[in-house]
Amino acid sequence: SNTDPKPQFKEKYFPQIMDHFNFNSMGNGTYEQRYLITDEYWKKGSGPIFFYTGNEGDIWEFALNSGFITELAAQQRALVIFAEHRYYGKSLPFGQDSFNIPEVGLLTVEQALADYAIMITELKQQLGASACPVIVFGGSYGGMLSVYMRLRYPNIVAGALAASAPILSTAGMGESKQFFQDVTSVVCHCKSTVIFHHYSNARRLLLHVCPTSDYGRIQSAFSLCKTPSSYKDIHQLNGLLRNAFTLMAMLDYPYSTHFMGSMPANPVKVACDTMLGGADLLHALKDTAGIVYNSTGDLTCFDLYTLYVECADPTGCGLGFNSLAWDYQACTEIEMCYESNNVSDMFPLMPFTEKQREQYCSKRWGVIPRPGWLKTQFWGDALSTASNIIFSNGDLDPWANGGVRKSLSSSLIAINISEGAHHLDLREANDADPASVIKARKMESDTIAQWVKMERKCLQRGF
Amino acid sequence: SNTDPKPQFKEKYFPQIMDHFNFNSMGNGTYEQRYLITDEYWKKGSGPIFFYTGNEGDIWEFALNSGFITELAAQQRALVIFAEHRYYGKSLPFGQDSFNIPEVGLLTVEQALADYAIMITELKQQLGASACPVIVFGGSYGGMLSVYMRLRYPNIVAGALAASAPILSTAGMGESKQFFQDVTSVVCHCKSTVIFHHYSNARRLLLHVCPTSDYGRIQSAFSLCKTPSSYKDIHQLNGLLRNAFTLMAMLDYPYSTHFMGSMPANPVKVACDTMLGGADLLHALKDTAGIVYNSTGDLTCFDLYTLYVECADPTGCGLGFNSLAWDYQACTEIEMCYESNNVSDMFPLMPFTEKQREQYCSKRWGVIPRPGWLKTQFWGDALSTASNIIFSNGDLDPWANGGVRKSLSSSLIAINISEGAHHLDLREANDADPASVIKARKMESDTIAQWVKMERKCLQRGF
């Protein structure tokens, strides 16, 4: 419904240091880091810089789904930059070899942050923007990076809008059951608990048919391309189904979107209707998964192992994002030991312990995760010395309760969006927007304007 | 003069992650990091932890020359830990091979800070000290590390006493002539400018004799073990002489010390007397250098290339410290492009440009320094968001003006010690102490007690 012309981003490449933390490593040179830039709204030389700290995907995906940032730039006359995270999209330090061992070793949060710090510093010089306050933006893992930029580089970044950033749970400070419990409550929210029972029944059916090895019935009910032949395949099917509900909960926007795949408007409601509409429970479950995996209706059968990729992130890898790189991050610094237990959630019991993670990661990437490292590096909840951060979260989003939900001080502000899914506030304005997100964006906009003003004073004082 | 019994440090080793920033590097394991610890004064489980962030040398050297910290620990019932910096002393990640390429690549400021963060976190757990506020201490480069610990890990460190920490000049924010200008003014301070003229004359003589290749005369005047045979040797002699004055200025303590070699009480005064006492200028200059290089009088001749090692730090490498490791650090992150120019200082023209540094470092270590990196990483002078740091500096110390000399806020406190040399305040109390250092230590002690109290409140509030 927003018919304003979109800004024309220019796609550029920045010669970036490959290894910021080792002067004698194999990464003894530069790689081409992609970024998108538009100065269409910029008050040249004095307007602020809005810098999106790219996360686990092609940077265009985020630029095209974060219209709030450009709308705000138009209001506040800002330069806009979307920077691509190393090892994603076209920003591959070693090209085709980037995911070999040891080349993949330069994929860390710290390297990514240093990339952004160096890029901001140099681009400011090149663009005659040394007096321009920089505000960072990010959604999800990108929001975590925005927080970290403000913690780590307050010399460079005046403030951060971190939308739906689960900074606590990914630092090992959450409960393993939280995530799928929250997916369940979003889905159940739909029509009393009808869907919960339906899904529960369907699942029980699944478990029931497995031992009898009635794999043919499962294949036909789920239109699988291959007949399952072992419990491993059934486990994979369970993962795929759980992932479908996860994505619909995360992306439960009030209008259709093309972000991490394609979603209809209000996908959770569509899922409910689908579940209730089918006579055969397994079949209804298949159609519900199809909302996510077969939005075009083009697939004639489901291939369990291409539609869903099991990895070190139990909330799912793949689906338009670079699953290899994210898997590696989940195997090293980012902790995501979420489990479903079928008690506090509606999903099958699918444990994912630190030990399982260690075994998987050691085998897959030759690495041992380091629990506690992210908390040590990025402060966990010991944020009392930080300032100028907005933590926004949507109540519909299963990631929300892994983040900061209460303001910690007058400049560490939590904004909770009652009708919001995963970083809805970063999306462009839409007629279907609920009141809560409109209000949140207004608060964000006012706060950011204030930060810019304060920073300008500091820069003038030369403090 | 201080006759209190010294604390008995226990020497221990901590199994430390070799590479904090690459999960797939060659450093895929742990090394033994040395630390010294005493709980002699500690109020177990609740007293604060005083943690010395070890710098470029054997950790015993710092523990034995930082008596203020243990004296303060006795007052404030603190646990004391002196941690050794990786690649120094006995904390060699790759043993004998540590200075090979690429093994040396794990020697960075960031790795050292991460070592300390991990060590503090784990030792607190092991010692039942999770409720104990941590204060970091350091002198010189160790003081820089203390500042960085508070900037980088305020979740772990409640405050920092940074004594004589040149955080600005080493981040490329100083003037290249500052250092030797300040050495000169300390030396000149002695007896009007007599010594300046003497030295100037002597130097002119040197320059004068060089072209005529009167190398025999220089050898005999300076008791050199070998006859100089080229300008390179004369250049080395100039470096050695400049270094002697540098060390006497830095270590101009009011009593004799054994730190970075042996010094008499008031070495600058001794140097003056020596310069003025000799009839032959060159000979007097040799005796002056002997205060530093031949304190025992045992040397029968001076070997130019063992007494002084030219390296990427123009203020000198070697002399009891690990010159290899420090050279590498000066070739990578730490910027020290100090020069003497014979206009604003009394030394021969000895330029050291960024280009020279690059050539040397590339040849010696296969690295290209990255000017600006330290400023990006550790904020340069953009410290407005920081808190709880004392920057102490002695007016006699040529390093002082590379640091923070004015308080930046009520919790970023500069303390200037008018009669102090290089981190005199960290040394144990001595009857010869000037009033200014006694006053400084009192302020430091009060401020630290306040930080500990504040942090205790925060921990109780669970913020």
Interface residues (C-beta under 8 A of the other chain):
Chain A: I17 D19 H20 F21 N22 F23 N24 S25 N28 I101 P102 V104 G105 L106 T108 E110 Q111 A114 A117 I118 T121 R152 Y153 P154 N155 I156 C331 T332 W365 G366 V367 I368 R370 G372 W373 T376 Q377 W379 G380 A382 L383 S384 T385 S387 L408 C458 F463
Chain B: I17 D19 H20 F21 N22 F23 N24 S25 N28 I101 P102 V104 G105 L106 T108 E110 Q111 A114 A117 I118 T121 R152 Y153 P154 N155 I156 C331 T332 W365 G366 V367 I368 R370 G372 W373 T376 Q377 W379 G380 A382 L383 S384 T385 S387 L408 C458 F463
